[in-house]
Amino acid sequence: MNQCTAVALLPPPEHVLALSVPDRRPEAGHLLCELGEGHDGAHATMLWDEGGRPGSAVWARWRAGQVRLLPLPWCAVLDPGNADAACGLFAGHPPGHDWEVTDPTDEAITRELARRHPHLFRR
């Protein structure tokens, strides 16, 4: 399944704006949903992971322009093609796991690079 193409803007927090130099204000960052297309519920992207603890990954979840930051535990389902790797999404995410979701832009770039530079893609 293809990756969801939803995008949202996350403005910098007020305390960051208050500390910034007036002529060098931080800009909003974009969020790209990591879930599979057609999913139910809010969109999601992982912002950072402090590692080593349940709920240590901070995810942005958004719907209709409202963004919330939430600490969520990792999905514990193992990749059937690689027993050493678990899903890179949060526990309880909508179907499919990260190995089932394809970023169509990344795939298109890879195809074009392979066409232009086949020697880089030989196995």
C-alpha positions in Angstrom: 0.0 0.0 0.0 1.1 3.5 -0.7 2.0 6.0 2.1 -0.6 8.6 3.0 0.2 12.0 1.4 -1.3 14.2 4.1 0.9 17.1 5.1 0.5 19.6 8.0 2.6 22.5 9.3 3.8 22.5 12.9 4.6 26.0 14.1 7.5 26.5 16.5 6.4 26.6 20.2 5.7 30.0 21.7 8.8 29.7 24.1 11.1 29.2 21.1 9.6 32.2 19.3 10.0 34.3 22.5 13.7 33.4 22.6 14.4 33.9 18.9 16.0 37.0 17.4 13.2 39.2 15.8 14.8 39.1 12.2 15.5 35.3 12.5 12.2 33.8 13.5 12.0 30.0 13.2 9.6 28.8 10.6 7.0 26.2 10.8 8.1 22.6 9.9 6.2 20.3 7.7 4.9 16.9 8.8 4.3 14.1 6.4 2.0 11.2 7.5 3.8 7.9 7.8 0.7 5.7 7.8 -0.7 3.8 4.8 -3.1 5.7 2.5 -6.8 5.5 3.4 -6.2 5.0 7.1 -8.9 5.8 9.7 -8.3 8.4 12.4 -5.6 11.1 12.7 -2.5 11.3 10.6 0.8 10.5 12.3 4.5 11.1 12.1 7.3 10.3 14.6 9.2 13.5 15.7 11.9 12.0 18.0 12.6 9.0 20.1 14.5 9.2 23.4 14.9 5.4 23.4 15.0 2.7 25.9 11.6 3.3 27.5 8.0 2.5 26.6 6.3 5.6 25.3 9.7 7.3 24.6 8.8 8.1 21.0 7.0 11.4 20.5 4.5 11.4 17.7 2.6 14.3 16.1 -1.0 13.3 15.4 -3.2 15.6 13.4 -6.6 16.0 12.0 -8.2 19.1 10.4 -5.2 21.3 11.2 -5.2 20.5 14.9 -1.8 18.9 15.8 -1.1 17.1 19.1 2.2 15.8 20.4 1.9 12.4 22.1 4.4 9.9 23.6 3.4 6.6 22.2 4.9 3.1 22.6 6.4 1.3 19.6 4.5 -1.4 17.7 6.0 -4.7 18.7 5.0 -6.7 15.6 8.1 -8.3 14.0 8.8 -8.0 10.3 8.2 -11.5 8.8 11.1 -10.8 6.4 13.5 -9.7 9.1 12.9 -11.2 12.6 15.4 -8.7 14.1 13.2 -5.7 13.0 10.0 -4.6 14.6 7.5 -2.2 12.9 8.6 1.4 13.0 5.1 2.8 13.8 3.3 3.2 17.1 1.4 0.4 18.9 -2.2 0.2 17.8 -1.6 2.0 14.5 -4.1 1.5 11.6 -3.2 -1.3 9.1 -0.4 -1.8 7.6 3.0 -2.1 9.3 5.9 0.1 8.1 7.3 -2.7 5.8 3.9 -2.8 4.0 3.8 1.0 3.4 5.6 2.3 0.3 6.6 5.9 -0.1 5.7 6.5 -3.9 8.0 9.5 -4.1 11.0 7.6 -2.7 10.2 4.7 -5.1 10.1 7.0 -8.1 13.4 8.6 -7.1 15.0 5.2 -6.7 13.8 4.0 -10.1 15.1 7.1 -11.8 18.5 6.8 -10.0 18.7 3.2 -11.0 18.0 4.1 -14.6 20.6 6.8 -14.7 23.2 5.0 -12.6 22.6 1.2 -12.9 26.1 0.4 -11.6 25.0 1.7 -8.2 22.1 -0.7 -8.0 23.8 -4.0 -9.0 23.6 -6.8 -6.4 
